[in-house]
Amino acid sequence: MQIEVLLRIAGVGLLVTVICQVLTRAGREEIATLAAVAGMMLVLLMVVSLAGELLTQVREVFFLP
């Protein structure tokens, strides 16, 4: 399961990089910046979701409420 998440994050990074390069070469630097920020937010949401799952598992292991 963890390798899938890493591959997903890498895929988002690769896709955002290509989109940013294409937009920058087309003279759309502002849109490229927005695409980069959107990609970062998408990855951040993935990481926050994983952190929530981790905290749930820690609570279950130590029998915390």
DATAKA-V365863 format. One line per field, one symbol per residue. ss: DSSP state (H for helix, E for strand, C for the rest). phi: phi as a letter, one per 40 degrees, with the letter a starting at -180 (. if undefined). psi: psi as a letter, one per 30 degrees, with the letter a starting at -180 (. if undefined). A space follows every 50 residues. Layout:
ss->???
phi->???
psi->???
//
This chain:
ss->CHHHHHHHHHHHHHHHHHHHHHHHHCCCHHHHHHHHHHHHHHHHHHHHHH HHHHHHHHHHHHCCC
phi->.cccccccccccccccccccccccccgbcccccccccccccccccccccc ccccccccccccfcc
psi->eeeeeeeeeeeeeeeeeeeeeeeefggieeeeeeeeeeeeeeeeeeeeee eeeeeeeeeeeghk.
//
